Amino acid sequence: MENKTFRGDILILERLKVTSQSFIPAFILLLLVYIFIVVSNLGLVALIFRSRSLQQPMYLLLCNMSINDVLGATIIIPHVLRDLLISNSVRYIHYIDCAIQAFCVHLHASASHTVLMIMAFDRYVAICSPLRYTTIMTNGMVVKLSVAAWAIAFVLVLILVGLSVRLSRCRWIIFNMFCDNASLFKLSCESVLINNIYGLSYTVALLGSSIGSVTLTYLKIAAVCVQSRNKVLNSKALQTCTTHLAVYVILLVSGFIIVILHRFPQLSDHRKVASVLGHVALPALNAIIYGLQIKEVRQRIMTLFHSNKVALMEVK
């Protein structure tokens, strides 16, 4: 009875296979990247809220992306760092903690798409209807779009994970480095037909609406730029839209790589590494892309560093 209770409440997770020679460099590198993700993204949010010139709809919506990136990195990276320190030990996790982690993993992935969708809408209004931009993109509209992006992702993922949590469990080993929805319903010996139907519908609806809305938005933006002879408008549109599209393409490519690797069981180790990189590389790249490519943000960062440098020189 004690053994059954133990197996029902505590699960075994797979660990990242790292050689004894590489685990210390891997730990240090991953820790430094995590610190960079947290500091850069939260620093970007603080900079936007502290600077009145940056309190514009585009940058306020960007705060959603930065917060989501910190969430995505925090879900996975601390657990991987712990695993690197105890690489020779069996990894245990409580079922409730596993369910919470799975919920957060999918919330991060879903919010990445919904947030990029509202950011695309902002660019559409700014470029296609510049005279109405301030009327449409008010602070109230920014709040509504942000709440809608998170609420839609929250509800979709809550149903997704809830369908898996309702199932009874007959297994206790998760063949992954972290918990996700597939890991949860694979613990059950019951029929998971409903889970598969909803999971497929959820994926099609999210990706379909995401790809469809972003594609239509940028096709209309491209049409406006082609028809317009305003070089300043076209240059600004190219700068902001290229940044947004780069982030979106990276998100899609990384997601498709993980899905493809799922189809090849012999590449399970590669899939684990790709899953971790998705929660490491994307948040770091987003901070770099938006922090350095957007002129206003870059200027503010340079001004901040210059002010600190002058202050240090005066102290000396």
ChimeraX commands (.cxc) that place a marker at each C-alpha (Angstrom):
marker #1 position 0.00,0.00,0.00 radius 0.5
marker #1 position 2.84,2.40,0.89 radius 0.5
marker #1 position 4.57,1.58,-2.39 radius 0.5
marker #1 position 1.39,2.31,-4.39 radius 0.5
marker #1 position 0.88,5.59,-2.53 radius 0.5
marker #1 position 4.47,6.60,-3.19 radius 0.5
marker #1 position 4.15,5.81,-6.87 radius 0.5
marker #1 position 0.86,7.64,-7.18 radius 0.5
marker #1 position 2.01,10.89,-5.55 radius 0.5
marker #1 position 5.65,11.02,-6.62 radius 0.5
marker #1 position 6.86,10.72,-10.20 radius 0.5
marker #1 position 10.27,10.03,-11.70 radius 0.5
marker #1 position 11.63,12.44,-14.29 radius 0.5
marker #1 position 14.35,11.77,-16.83 radius 0.5
marker #1 position 17.52,13.78,-16.41 radius 0.5
marker #1 position 19.75,15.57,-18.87 radius 0.5
marker #1 position 22.64,13.37,-19.89 radius 0.5
marker #1 position 25.81,15.40,-19.35 radius 0.5
marker #1 position 29.34,14.05,-19.03 radius 0.5
marker #1 position 31.34,14.66,-15.87 radius 0.5
marker #1 position 33.74,16.89,-17.82 radius 0.5
marker #1 position 31.04,19.17,-19.21 radius 0.5
marker #1 position 28.53,19.56,-16.40 radius 0.5
marker #1 position 30.43,22.41,-14.67 radius 0.5
marker #1 position 30.80,24.53,-17.87 radius 0.5
marker #1 position 27.17,23.73,-18.75 radius 0.5
marker #1 position 26.01,24.78,-15.27 radius 0.5
marker #1 position 27.95,28.07,-15.34 radius 0.5
marker #1 position 26.84,28.93,-18.88 radius 0.5
marker #1 position 23.19,28.14,-18.17 radius 0.5
marker #1 position 23.27,30.13,-14.92 radius 0.5
marker #1 position 24.78,33.17,-16.66 radius 0.5
marker #1 position 22.19,32.97,-19.45 radius 0.5
marker #1 position 19.37,32.73,-16.91 radius 0.5
marker #1 position 20.66,35.77,-15.02 radius 0.5
marker #1 position 20.90,37.65,-18.33 radius 0.5
marker #1 position 17.31,36.70,-19.25 radius 0.5
marker #1 position 15.87,37.83,-15.92 radius 0.5
marker #1 position 17.91,41.04,-15.64 radius 0.5
marker #1 position 17.53,42.11,-19.29 radius 0.5
marker #1 position 13.80,41.42,-19.57 radius 0.5
marker #1 position 12.81,42.85,-16.19 radius 0.5
marker #1 position 15.22,45.74,-16.80 radius 0.5
marker #1 position 13.49,46.42,-20.10 radius 0.5
marker #1 position 10.09,46.47,-18.36 radius 0.5
marker #1 position 11.41,48.83,-15.67 radius 0.5
marker #1 position 12.97,51.09,-18.31 radius 0.5
marker #1 position 9.71,51.35,-20.24 radius 0.5
marker #1 position 7.65,52.20,-17.15 radius 0.5
marker #1 position 10.22,54.71,-15.87 radius 0.5
marker #1 position 10.63,56.58,-19.17 radius 0.5
marker #1 position 7.63,58.62,-20.30 radius 0.5
marker #1 position 8.86,58.69,-23.89 radius 0.5
marker #1 position 8.71,54.89,-23.97 radius 0.5
marker #1 position 5.21,54.65,-22.50 radius 0.5
marker #1 position 3.70,54.07,-25.92 radius 0.5
marker #1 position 1.36,51.21,-26.88 radius 0.5
marker #1 position 4.08,49.29,-28.78 radius 0.5
marker #1 position 6.45,49.27,-25.82 radius 0.5
marker #1 position 3.74,48.68,-23.23 radius 0.5
marker #1 position 2.62,45.61,-25.19 radius 0.5
marker #1 position 6.26,44.53,-25.37 radius 0.5
marker #1 position 6.24,44.28,-21.55 radius 0.5
marker #1 position 3.93,41.26,-21.93 radius 0.5
marker #1 position 6.59,39.52,-24.01 radius 0.5
marker #1 position 9.34,40.28,-21.49 radius 0.5
marker #1 position 7.28,39.02,-18.55 radius 0.5
marker #1 position 6.35,35.88,-20.49 radius 0.5
marker #1 position 10.02,35.26,-21.33 radius 0.5
marker #1 position 10.98,35.45,-17.65 radius 0.5
marker #1 position 8.14,33.04,-16.86 radius 0.5
marker #1 position 9.25,30.59,-19.54 radius 0.5
marker #1 position 12.87,30.62,-18.42 radius 0.5
marker #1 position 12.01,30.32,-14.72 radius 0.5
marker #1 position 9.79,27.29,-15.32 radius 0.5
marker #1 position 12.64,25.21,-16.75 radius 0.5
marker #1 position 16.14,26.60,-16.15 radius 0.5
marker #1 position 16.28,26.40,-12.31 radius 0.5
marker #1 position 15.18,22.74,-12.51 radius 0.5
marker #1 position 17.87,21.99,-15.10 radius 0.5
marker #1 position 20.50,23.72,-12.95 radius 0.5
marker #1 position 19.48,21.58,-9.99 radius 0.5
marker #1 position 19.67,18.45,-12.15 radius 0.5
marker #1 position 23.20,19.33,-13.23 radius 0.5
marker #1 position 24.26,19.51,-9.58 radius 0.5
marker #1 position 22.70,16.13,-8.76 radius 0.5
marker #1 position 23.23,14.52,-12.15 radius 0.5
marker #1 position 23.84,11.04,-10.72 radius 0.5
marker #1 position 20.68,10.98,-8.62 radius 0.5
marker #1 position 17.15,9.94,-9.56 radius 0.5
marker #1 position 14.86,12.92,-10.08 radius 0.5
marker #1 position 11.57,12.91,-8.18 radius 0.5
marker #1 position 8.68,15.34,-8.48 radius 0.5
marker #1 position 5.29,15.48,-6.77 radius 0.5
marker #1 position 2.34,15.02,-9.10 radius 0.5
marker #1 position 0.81,18.39,-8.15 radius 0.5
marker #1 position 4.13,20.12,-8.87 radius 0.5
marker #1 position 4.28,18.29,-12.19 radius 0.5
marker #1 position 0.78,19.47,-13.11 radius 0.5
marker #1 position 1.63,23.07,-12.18 radius 0.5
marker #1 position 4.82,22.92,-14.23 radius 0.5
marker #1 position 2.94,21.49,-17.22 radius 0.5
marker #1 position 0.36,24.28,-16.93 radius 0.5
marker #1 position 3.08,26.97,-16.83 radius 0.5
marker #1 position 4.97,25.42,-19.76 radius 0.5
marker #1 position 1.90,25.52,-22.00 radius 0.5
marker #1 position 0.82,28.93,-20.69 radius 0.5
marker #1 position 4.21,30.31,-21.70 radius 0.5
marker #1 position 3.98,28.74,-25.17 radius 0.5
marker #1 position 0.39,29.90,-25.73 radius 0.5
marker #1 position 1.00,33.43,-24.44 radius 0.5
marker #1 position 4.00,33.72,-26.78 radius 0.5
marker #1 position 1.58,33.45,-29.71 radius 0.5
marker #1 position -1.27,35.55,-28.31 radius 0.5
marker #1 position 1.09,38.36,-27.26 radius 0.5
marker #1 position 2.75,38.44,-30.69 radius 0.5
marker #1 position -0.74,38.60,-32.23 radius 0.5
marker #1 position -1.70,41.74,-30.30 radius 0.5
marker #1 position 1.69,43.26,-31.09 radius 0.5
marker #1 position 1.03,42.60,-34.80 radius 0.5
marker #1 position -2.35,44.35,-34.45 radius 0.5
marker #1 position -0.62,47.37,-32.93 radius 0.5
marker #1 position 1.81,47.56,-35.89 radius 0.5
marker #1 position -1.10,47.22,-38.32 radius 0.5
marker #1 position -2.96,50.17,-36.82 radius 0.5
marker #1 position 0.21,52.27,-36.57 radius 0.5
marker #1 position 1.17,51.79,-40.23 radius 0.5
marker #1 position -2.16,51.33,-42.00 radius 0.5
marker #1 position -4.16,53.90,-39.99 radius 0.5
marker #1 position -1.56,56.33,-38.57 radius 0.5
marker #1 position -4.03,59.21,-38.20 radius 0.5
marker #1 position -6.35,57.07,-36.05 radius 0.5
marker #1 position -3.57,55.36,-34.08 radius 0.5
marker #1 position -3.78,57.50,-30.95 radius 0.5
marker #1 position -7.58,57.23,-31.00 radius 0.5
marker #1 position -7.60,53.44,-31.30 radius 0.5
marker #1 position -4.52,52.47,-29.27 radius 0.5
marker #1 position -5.40,54.19,-26.02 radius 0.5
marker #1 position -4.15,53.02,-22.63 radius 0.5
marker #1 position -7.49,51.31,-22.14 radius 0.5
marker #1 position -7.10,49.41,-25.41 radius 0.5
marker #1 position -3.57,48.34,-24.41 radius 0.5
marker #1 position -4.92,46.96,-21.14 radius 0.5
marker #1 position -7.79,45.16,-22.91 radius 0.5
marker #1 position -5.46,43.59,-25.48 radius 0.5
marker #1 position -3.01,42.47,-22.78 radius 0.5
marker #1 position -5.75,40.98,-20.61 radius 0.5
marker #1 position -7.29,39.24,-23.63 radius 0.5
marker #1 position -3.94,37.73,-24.67 radius 0.5
marker #1 position -3.29,36.26,-21.23 radius 0.5
marker #1 position -6.90,35.27,-20.54 radius 0.5
marker #1 position -7.27,33.34,-23.80 radius 0.5
marker #1 position -4.00,31.50,-23.20 radius 0.5
marker #1 position -4.96,30.83,-19.56 radius 0.5
marker #1 position -8.38,29.36,-20.37 radius 0.5
marker #1 position -7.13,27.21,-23.26 radius 0.5
marker #1 position -4.31,25.75,-21.18 radius 0.5
marker #1 position -6.48,25.29,-18.09 radius 0.5
marker #1 position -8.84,23.07,-20.08 radius 0.5
marker #1 position -5.91,21.26,-21.72 radius 0.5
marker #1 position -4.20,20.35,-18.45 radius 0.5
marker #1 position -7.50,19.84,-16.62 radius 0.5
marker #1 position -8.46,17.06,-19.03 radius 0.5
marker #1 position -5.20,15.28,-18.19 radius 0.5
marker #1 position -5.38,15.77,-14.43 radius 0.5
marker #1 position -8.84,14.15,-14.29 radius 0.5
marker #1 position -7.39,10.82,-15.49 radius 0.5
marker #1 position -6.37,8.07,-13.09 radius 0.5
marker #1 position -2.68,7.08,-13.10 radius 0.5
marker #1 position -1.08,3.68,-13.56 radius 0.5
marker #1 position 2.46,4.84,-14.38 radius 0.5
marker #1 position 4.93,7.03,-12.53 radius 0.5
marker #1 position 7.81,7.58,-14.96 radius 0.5
marker #1 position 7.91,10.68,-17.17 radius 0.5
marker #1 position 10.13,10.31,-20.22 radius 0.5
marker #1 position 11.02,13.96,-20.38 radius 0.5
marker #1 position 13.19,16.47,-18.52 radius 0.5
marker #1 position 10.18,18.45,-17.40 radius 0.5
marker #1 position 6.43,17.97,-17.20 radius 0.5
marker #1 position 4.09,18.90,-20.01 radius 0.5
marker #1 position 0.56,17.91,-20.96 radius 0.5
marker #1 position 1.61,14.86,-22.98 radius 0.5
marker #1 position 3.66,13.63,-20.02 radius 0.5
marker #1 position 0.60,13.89,-17.77 radius 0.5
marker #1 position -1.92,11.94,-19.85 radius 0.5
marker #1 position 0.68,9.29,-20.74 radius 0.5
marker #1 position 0.70,8.35,-17.05 radius 0.5
marker #1 position -2.85,7.02,-17.44 radius 0.5
marker #1 position -4.07,3.68,-18.78 radius 0.5
marker #1 position -7.51,5.14,-19.57 radius 0.5
marker #1 position -8.64,6.27,-22.98 radius 0.5
marker #1 position -7.10,9.63,-23.88 radius 0.5
marker #1 position -9.23,10.18,-26.99 radius 0.5
marker #1 position -10.78,13.35,-25.57 radius 0.5
marker #1 position -7.32,14.65,-24.66 radius 0.5
marker #1 position -6.04,14.01,-28.18 radius 0.5
marker #1 position -9.07,15.65,-29.81 radius 0.5
marker #1 position -8.88,18.76,-27.63 radius 0.5
marker #1 position -5.09,18.89,-27.86 radius 0.5
marker #1 position -5.26,18.81,-31.66 radius 0.5
marker #1 position -8.07,21.39,-31.72 radius 0.5
marker #1 position -6.14,23.61,-29.30 radius 0.5
marker #1 position -2.99,23.44,-31.43 radius 0.5
marker #1 position -4.80,24.04,-34.72 radius 0.5
marker #1 position -6.81,26.95,-33.29 radius 0.5
marker #1 position -3.80,28.61,-31.66 radius 0.5
marker #1 position -1.35,28.16,-34.53 radius 0.5
marker #1 position -4.01,28.78,-37.19 radius 0.5
marker #1 position -5.16,32.06,-35.67 radius 0.5
marker #1 position -1.58,33.08,-34.91 radius 0.5
marker #1 position -0.11,32.37,-38.35 radius 0.5
marker #1 position -3.25,33.57,-40.13 radius 0.5
marker #1 position -3.53,36.89,-38.29 radius 0.5
marker #1 position 0.19,37.70,-38.48 radius 0.5
marker #1 position 0.34,36.79,-42.19 radius 0.5
marker #1 position -2.71,38.88,-43.10 radius 0.5
marker #1 position -1.49,41.77,-40.98 radius 0.5
marker #1 position 1.90,41.94,-42.64 radius 0.5
marker #1 position 0.50,41.43,-46.12 radius 0.5
marker #1 position -1.67,44.52,-45.58 radius 0.5
marker #1 position 1.29,46.40,-44.12 radius 0.5
marker #1 position 3.41,45.43,-47.13 radius 0.5
marker #1 position 0.64,46.62,-49.49 radius 0.5
marker #1 position 0.49,49.99,-47.72 radius 0.5
marker #1 position 4.28,50.37,-47.88 radius 0.5
marker #1 position 4.35,49.53,-51.59 radius 0.5
marker #1 position 1.64,52.07,-52.36 radius 0.5
marker #1 position 3.18,54.75,-50.14 radius 0.5
marker #1 position 6.06,56.88,-51.34 radius 0.5
marker #1 position 6.84,58.11,-47.86 radius 0.5
marker #1 position 10.40,56.92,-47.22 radius 0.5
marker #1 position 10.24,57.79,-43.52 radius 0.5
marker #1 position 7.07,55.71,-43.05 radius 0.5
marker #1 position 8.52,52.78,-44.99 radius 0.5
marker #1 position 11.79,52.90,-43.08 radius 0.5
marker #1 position 10.05,52.93,-39.69 radius 0.5
marker #1 position 7.67,50.18,-40.78 radius 0.5
marker #1 position 10.59,48.05,-41.96 radius 0.5
marker #1 position 12.46,48.52,-38.69 radius 0.5
marker #1 position 9.62,47.66,-36.32 radius 0.5
marker #1 position 8.05,44.94,-38.47 radius 0.5
marker #1 position 11.36,43.19,-39.16 radius 0.5
marker #1 position 12.00,42.98,-35.42 radius 0.5
marker #1 position 8.57,41.54,-34.74 radius 0.5
marker #1 position 8.73,39.07,-37.64 radius 0.5
marker #1 position 12.19,37.87,-36.62 radius 0.5
marker #1 position 10.90,36.97,-33.15 radius 0.5
marker #1 position 7.82,35.30,-34.61 radius 0.5
marker #1 position 9.78,33.20,-37.12 radius 0.5
marker #1 position 12.23,32.08,-34.41 radius 0.5
marker #1 position 9.27,31.05,-32.23 radius 0.5
marker #1 position 7.67,29.02,-35.03 radius 0.5
marker #1 position 10.90,27.34,-36.14 radius 0.5
marker #1 position 11.85,26.31,-32.61 radius 0.5
marker #1 position 8.36,24.90,-32.02 radius 0.5
marker #1 position 8.34,22.94,-35.26 radius 0.5
marker #1 position 11.79,21.48,-34.54 radius 0.5
marker #1 position 10.58,20.08,-31.21 radius 0.5
marker #1 position 7.42,18.66,-32.85 radius 0.5
marker #1 position 9.47,16.99,-35.59 radius 0.5
marker #1 position 11.92,15.52,-33.08 radius 0.5
marker #1 position 8.95,14.01,-31.20 radius 0.5
marker #1 position 8.34,11.84,-34.28 radius 0.5
marker #1 position 11.76,10.21,-33.96 radius 0.5
marker #1 position 12.13,8.30,-30.65 radius 0.5
marker #1 position 15.79,7.57,-31.41 radius 0.5
marker #1 position 16.44,11.33,-31.21 radius 0.5
marker #1 position 14.97,11.72,-27.72 radius 0.5
marker #1 position 18.19,13.22,-26.34 radius 0.5
marker #1 position 18.22,15.81,-29.11 radius 0.5
marker #1 position 14.58,16.63,-28.34 radius 0.5
marker #1 position 15.40,17.20,-24.67 radius 0.5
marker #1 position 18.21,19.58,-25.55 radius 0.5
marker #1 position 15.98,21.38,-28.09 radius 0.5
marker #1 position 13.22,21.75,-25.48 radius 0.5
marker #1 position 15.63,23.33,-23.00 radius 0.5
marker #1 position 17.11,25.60,-25.66 radius 0.5
marker #1 position 13.61,26.76,-26.54 radius 0.5
marker #1 position 13.24,28.07,-22.99 radius 0.5
marker #1 position 16.75,29.52,-22.98 radius 0.5
marker #1 position 17.53,30.86,-26.44 radius 0.5
marker #1 position 14.17,32.50,-27.20 radius 0.5
marker #1 position 13.93,34.67,-24.04 radius 0.5
marker #1 position 17.57,35.72,-24.43 radius 0.5
marker #1 position 17.17,36.51,-28.13 radius 0.5
marker #1 position 13.96,38.47,-27.55 radius 0.5
marker #1 position 15.72,40.71,-25.04 radius 0.5
marker #1 position 18.62,41.29,-27.45 radius 0.5
marker #1 position 16.43,41.84,-30.50 radius 0.5
marker #1 position 14.03,44.29,-28.86 radius 0.5
marker #1 position 16.65,45.89,-26.64 radius 0.5
marker #1 position 19.14,46.64,-29.43 radius 0.5
marker #1 position 17.06,46.86,-32.61 radius 0.5
marker #1 position 14.48,49.36,-31.40 radius 0.5
marker #1 position 16.11,52.77,-31.63 radius 0.5
marker #1 position 14.31,54.40,-28.72 radius 0.5
marker #1 position 15.09,51.54,-26.33 radius 0.5
marker #1 position 18.72,51.39,-27.49 radius 0.5
marker #1 position 19.16,55.12,-26.94 radius 0.5
marker #1 position 17.70,54.89,-23.45 radius 0.5
marker #1 position 20.04,52.03,-22.56 radius 0.5
marker #1 position 23.06,53.94,-23.86 radius 0.5
marker #1 position 21.97,57.05,-21.95 radius 0.5
marker #1 position 21.57,55.01,-18.77 radius 0.5
marker #1 position 25.03,53.47,-19.09 radius 0.5
marker #1 position 26.56,56.87,-19.88 radius 0.5
marker #1 position 24.92,58.44,-16.81 radius 0.5
marker #1 position 26.22,55.62,-14.57 radius 0.5
marker #1 position 29.70,55.98,-16.06 radius 0.5
marker #1 position 29.75,59.73,-15.41 radius 0.5
marker #1 position 28.50,59.18,-11.84 radius 0.5
marker #1 position 31.27,56.65,-11.16 radius 0.5
marker #1 position 33.92,59.03,-12.54 radius 0.5
marker #1 position 32.64,61.82,-10.30 radius 0.5
marker #1 position 32.83,59.54,-7.26 radius 0.5
marker #1 position 36.46,58.70,-8.09 radius 0.5
marker link #1:1,2 radius 0.2
marker link #1:2,3 radius 0.2
marker link #1:3,4 radius 0.2
marker link #1:4,5 radius 0.2
marker link #1:5,6 radius 0.2
marker link #1:6,7 radius 0.2
marker link #1:7,8 radius 0.2
marker link #1:8,9 radius 0.2
marker link #1:9,10 radius 0.2
marker link #1:10,11 radius 0.2
marker link #1:11,12 radius 0.2
marker link #1:12,13 radius 0.2
marker link #1:13,14 radius 0.2
marker link #1:14,15 radius 0.2
marker link #1:15,16 radius 0.2
marker link #1:16,17 radius 0.2
marker link #1:17,18 radius 0.2
marker link #1:18,19 radius 0.2
marker link #1:19,20 radius 0.2
marker link #1:20,21 radius 0.2
marker link #1:21,22 radius 0.2
marker link #1:22,23 radius 0.2
marker link #1:23,24 radius 0.2
marker link #1:24,25 radius 0.2
marker link #1:25,26 radius 0.2
marker link #1:26,27 radius 0.2
marker link #1:27,28 radius 0.2
marker link #1:28,29 radius 0.2
marker link #1:29,30 radius 0.2
marker link #1:30,31 radius 0.2
marker link #1:31,32 radius 0.2
marker link #1:32,33 radius 0.2
marker link #1:33,34 radius 0.2
marker link #1:34,35 radius 0.2
marker link #1:35,36 radius 0.2
marker link #1:36,37 radius 0.2
marker link #1:37,38 radius 0.2
marker link #1:38,39 radius 0.2
marker link #1:39,40 radius 0.2
marker link #1:40,41 radius 0.2
marker link #1:41,42 radius 0.2
marker link #1:42,43 radius 0.2
marker link #1:43,44 radius 0.2
marker link #1:44,45 radius 0.2
marker link #1:45,46 radius 0.2
marker link #1:46,47 radius 0.2
marker link #1:47,48 radius 0.2
marker link #1:48,49 radius 0.2
marker link #1:49,50 radius 0.2
marker link #1:50,51 radius 0.2
marker link #1:51,52 radius 0.2
marker link #1:52,53 radius 0.2
marker link #1:53,54 radius 0.2
marker link #1:54,55 radius 0.2
marker link #1:55,56 radius 0.2
marker link #1:56,57 radius 0.2
marker link #1:57,58 radius 0.2
marker link #1:58,59 radius 0.2
marker link #1:59,60 radius 0.2
marker link #1:60,61 radius 0.2
marker link #1:61,62 radius 0.2
marker link #1:62,63 radius 0.2
marker link #1:63,64 radius 0.2
marker link #1:64,65 radius 0.2
marker link #1:65,66 radius 0.2
marker link #1:66,67 radius 0.2
marker link #1:67,68 radius 0.2
marker link #1:68,69 radius 0.2
marker link #1:69,70 radius 0.2
marker link #1:70,71 radius 0.2
marker link #1:71,72 radius 0.2
marker link #1:72,73 radius 0.2
marker link #1:73,74 radius 0.2
marker link #1:74,75 radius 0.2
marker link #1:75,76 radius 0.2
marker link #1:76,77 radius 0.2
marker link #1:77,78 radius 0.2
marker link #1:78,79 radius 0.2
marker link #1:79,80 radius 0.2
marker link #1:80,81 radius 0.2
marker link #1:81,82 radius 0.2
marker link #1:82,83 radius 0.2
marker link #1:83,84 radius 0.2
marker link #1:84,85 radius 0.2
marker link #1:85,86 radius 0.2
marker link #1:86,87 radius 0.2
marker link #1:87,88 radius 0.2
marker link #1:88,89 radius 0.2
marker link #1:89,90 radius 0.2
marker link #1:90,91 radius 0.2
marker link #1:91,92 radius 0.2
marker link #1:92,93 radius 0.2
marker link #1:93,94 radius 0.2
marker link #1:94,95 radius 0.2
marker link #1:95,96 radius 0.2
marker link #1:96,97 radius 0.2
marker link #1:97,98 radius 0.2
marker link #1:98,99 radius 0.2
marker link #1:99,100 radius 0.2
marker link #1:100,101 radius 0.2
marker link #1:101,102 radius 0.2
marker link #1:102,103 radius 0.2
marker link #1:103,104 radius 0.2
marker link #1:104,105 radius 0.2
marker link #1:105,106 radius 0.2
marker link #1:106,107 radius 0.2
marker link #1:107,108 radius 0.2
marker link #1:108,109 radius 0.2
marker link #1:109,110 radius 0.2
marker link #1:110,111 radius 0.2
marker link #1:111,112 radius 0.2
marker link #1:112,113 radius 0.2
marker link #1:113,114 radius 0.2
marker link #1:114,115 radius 0.2
marker link #1:115,116 radius 0.2
marker link #1:116,117 radius 0.2
marker link #1:117,118 radius 0.2
marker link #1:118,119 radius 0.2
marker link #1:119,120 radius 0.2
marker link #1:120,121 radius 0.2
marker link #1:121,122 radius 0.2
marker link #1:122,123 radius 0.2
marker link #1:123,124 radius 0.2
marker link #1:124,125 radius 0.2
marker link #1:125,126 radius 0.2
marker link #1:126,127 radius 0.2
marker link #1:127,128 radius 0.2
marker link #1:128,129 radius 0.2
marker link #1:129,130 radius 0.2
marker link #1:130,131 radius 0.2
marker link #1:131,132 radius 0.2
marker link #1:132,133 radius 0.2
marker link #1:133,134 radius 0.2
marker link #1:134,135 radius 0.2
marker link #1:135,136 radius 0.2
marker link #1:136,137 radius 0.2
marker link #1:137,138 radius 0.2
marker link #1:138,139 radius 0.2
marker link #1:139,140 radius 0.2
marker link #1:140,141 radius 0.2
marker link #1:141,142 radius 0.2
marker link #1:142,143 radius 0.2
marker link #1:143,144 radius 0.2
marker link #1:144,145 radius 0.2
marker link #1:145,146 radius 0.2
marker link #1:146,147 radius 0.2
marker link #1:147,148 radius 0.2
marker link #1:148,149 radius 0.2
marker link #1:149,150 radius 0.2
marker link #1:150,151 radius 0.2
marker link #1:151,152 radius 0.2
marker link #1:152,153 radius 0.2
marker link #1:153,154 radius 0.2
marker link #1:154,155 radius 0.2
marker link #1:155,156 radius 0.2
marker link #1:156,157 radius 0.2
marker link #1:157,158 radius 0.2
marker link #1:158,159 radius 0.2
marker link #1:159,160 radius 0.2
marker link #1:160,161 radius 0.2
marker link #1:161,162 radius 0.2
marker link #1:162,163 radius 0.2
marker link #1:163,164 radius 0.2
marker link #1:164,165 radius 0.2
marker link #1:165,166 radius 0.2
marker link #1:166,167 radius 0.2
marker link #1:167,168 radius 0.2
marker link #1:168,169 radius 0.2
marker link #1:169,170 radius 0.2
marker link #1:170,171 radius 0.2
marker link #1:171,172 radius 0.2
marker link #1:172,173 radius 0.2
marker link #1:173,174 radius 0.2
marker link #1:174,175 radius 0.2
marker link #1:175,176 radius 0.2
marker link #1:176,177 radius 0.2
marker link #1:177,178 radius 0.2
marker link #1:178,179 radius 0.2
marker link #1:179,180 radius 0.2
marker link #1:180,181 radius 0.2
marker link #1:181,182 radius 0.2
marker link #1:182,183 radius 0.2
marker link #1:183,184 radius 0.2
marker link #1:184,185 radius 0.2
marker link #1:185,186 radius 0.2
marker link #1:186,187 radius 0.2
marker link #1:187,188 radius 0.2
marker link #1:188,189 radius 0.2
marker link #1:189,190 radius 0.2
marker link #1:190,191 radius 0.2
marker link #1:191,192 radius 0.2
marker link #1:192,193 radius 0.2
marker link #1:193,194 radius 0.2
marker link #1:194,195 radius 0.2
marker link #1:195,196 radius 0.2
marker link #1:196,197 radius 0.2
marker link #1:197,198 radius 0.2
marker link #1:198,199 radius 0.2
marker link #1:199,200 radius 0.2
marker link #1:200,201 radius 0.2
marker link #1:201,202 radius 0.2
marker link #1:202,203 radius 0.2
marker link #1:203,204 radius 0.2
marker link #1:204,205 radius 0.2
marker link #1:205,206 radius 0.2
marker link #1:206,207 radius 0.2
marker link #1:207,208 radius 0.2
marker link #1:208,209 radius 0.2
marker link #1:209,210 radius 0.2
marker link #1:210,211 radius 0.2
marker link #1:211,212 radius 0.2
marker link #1:212,213 radius 0.2
marker link #1:213,214 radius 0.2
marker link #1:214,215 radius 0.2
marker link #1:215,216 radius 0.2
marker link #1:216,217 radius 0.2
marker link #1:217,218 radius 0.2
marker link #1:218,219 radius 0.2
marker link #1:219,220 radius 0.2
marker link #1:220,221 radius 0.2
marker link #1:221,222 radius 0.2
marker link #1:222,223 radius 0.2
marker link #1:223,224 radius 0.2
marker link #1:224,225 radius 0.2
marker link #1:225,226 radius 0.2
marker link #1:226,227 radius 0.2
marker link #1:227,228 radius 0.2
marker link #1:228,229 radius 0.2
marker link #1:229,230 radius 0.2
marker link #1:230,231 radius 0.2
marker link #1:231,232 radius 0.2
marker link #1:232,233 radius 0.2
marker link #1:233,234 radius 0.2
marker link #1:234,235 radius 0.2
marker link #1:235,236 radius 0.2
marker link #1:236,237 radius 0.2
marker link #1:237,238 radius 0.2
marker link #1:238,239 radius 0.2
marker link #1:239,240 radius 0.2
marker link #1:240,241 radius 0.2
marker link #1:241,242 radius 0.2
marker link #1:242,243 radius 0.2
marker link #1:243,244 radius 0.2
marker link #1:244,245 radius 0.2
marker link #1:245,246 radius 0.2
marker link #1:246,247 radius 0.2
marker link #1:247,248 radius 0.2
marker link #1:248,249 radius 0.2
marker link #1:249,250 radius 0.2
marker link #1:250,251 radius 0.2
marker link #1:251,252 radius 0.2
marker link #1:252,253 radius 0.2
marker link #1:253,254 radius 0.2
marker link #1:254,255 radius 0.2
marker link #1:255,256 radius 0.2
marker link #1:256,257 radius 0.2
marker link #1:257,258 radius 0.2
marker link #1:258,259 radius 0.2
marker link #1:259,260 radius 0.2
marker link #1:260,261 radius 0.2
marker link #1:261,262 radius 0.2
marker link #1:262,263 radius 0.2
marker link #1:263,264 radius 0.2
marker link #1:264,265 radius 0.2
marker link #1:265,266 radius 0.2
marker link #1:266,267 radius 0.2
marker link #1:267,268 radius 0.2
marker link #1:268,269 radius 0.2
marker link #1:269,270 radius 0.2
marker link #1:270,271 radius 0.2
marker link #1:271,272 radius 0.2
marker link #1:272,273 radius 0.2
marker link #1:273,274 radius 0.2
marker link #1:274,275 radius 0.2
marker link #1:275,276 radius 0.2
marker link #1:276,277 radius 0.2
marker link #1:277,278 radius 0.2
marker link #1:278,279 radius 0.2
marker link #1:279,280 radius 0.2
marker link #1:280,281 radius 0.2
marker link #1:281,282 radius 0.2
marker link #1:282,283 radius 0.2
marker link #1:283,284 radius 0.2
marker link #1:284,285 radius 0.2
marker link #1:285,286 radius 0.2
marker link #1:286,287 radius 0.2
marker link #1:287,288 radius 0.2
marker link #1:288,289 radius 0.2
marker link #1:289,290 radius 0.2
marker link #1:290,291 radius 0.2
marker link #1:291,292 radius 0.2
marker link #1:292,293 radius 0.2
marker link #1:293,294 radius 0.2
marker link #1:294,295 radius 0.2
marker link #1:295,296 radius 0.2
marker link #1:296,297 radius 0.2
marker link #1:297,298 radius 0.2
marker link #1:298,299 radius 0.2
marker link #1:299,300 radius 0.2
marker link #1:300,301 radius 0.2
marker link #1:301,302 radius 0.2
marker link #1:302,303 radius 0.2
marker link #1:303,304 radius 0.2
marker link #1:304,305 radius 0.2
marker link #1:305,306 radius 0.2
marker link #1:306,307 radius 0.2
marker link #1:307,308 radius 0.2
marker link #1:308,309 radius 0.2
marker link #1:309,310 radius 0.2
marker link #1:310,311 radius 0.2
marker link #1:311,312 radius 0.2
marker link #1:312,313 radius 0.2
marker link #1:313,314 radius 0.2
marker link #1:314,315 radius 0.2
marker link #1:315,316 radius 0.2
view
